[in-house]
Amino acid sequence: MPVHAITPNYSGEVKDRIENFNGNQVVYVGWDKHLMFCAPFAFPLPPDMPFRVLFESVMPDPFCVHPEWEKIDWSNVSWLLDGKPFTPQLDIALQDQGIGHKSVVRFQTPELLGFQNSGV
């Protein structure tokens, strides 16, 4: 989503350009309907990282504090990449699956609707 300045002729340095992340790219990951997390987490990740590393090593650390994390049936999870349905390939690099700088990966757990069903 572009941001427009309310001041005419405003110019400023963009601080979140990919060049500023030392070879990494920012990837946002969110768990839909789980309001314990107010926004997707932002991770600086290497573009050539396989999705499996994101899934098995990166995601559990912040998300495991949610009481439903251990209850996820991963075979029923649906995924979105930048708002479109997505089927991650575990052993393929992020960049090779279209996950780029500032992409948003979201996952949905239809059987889990947040703590005490707060995501209904």
Stockholm file with secondary structure:
# STOCKHOLM 1.0

chainA/1-120         MPVHAITPNYSGEVKDRIENFNGNQVVYVGWDKHLMFCAPFAFPLPPDMPFRVLFESVMPDPFCVHPEWEKIDWSNVSWLLDGKPFTPQLDIALQDQGIGHKSVVRFQTPELLGFQNSGV
#=GR chainA/1-120 SS CCCCCSSTTCCCCCTTCGGGGTTCEEEEEEETTCTTSSSCEEEEECTTCBHHHIIIIITHHHHTTSTTGGGCCGGGCEEEETTEEECCCTTSBTGGGTCCTTEEEEEECTTCCSGGGTTC
#=GC SS_cons         CCCCCSSTTCCCCCTTCGGGGTTCEEEEEEETTCTTSSSCEEEEECTTCBHHHIIIIITHHHHTTSTTGGGCCGGGCEEEETTEEECCCTTSBTGGGTCCTTEEEEEECTTCCSGGGTTC
//
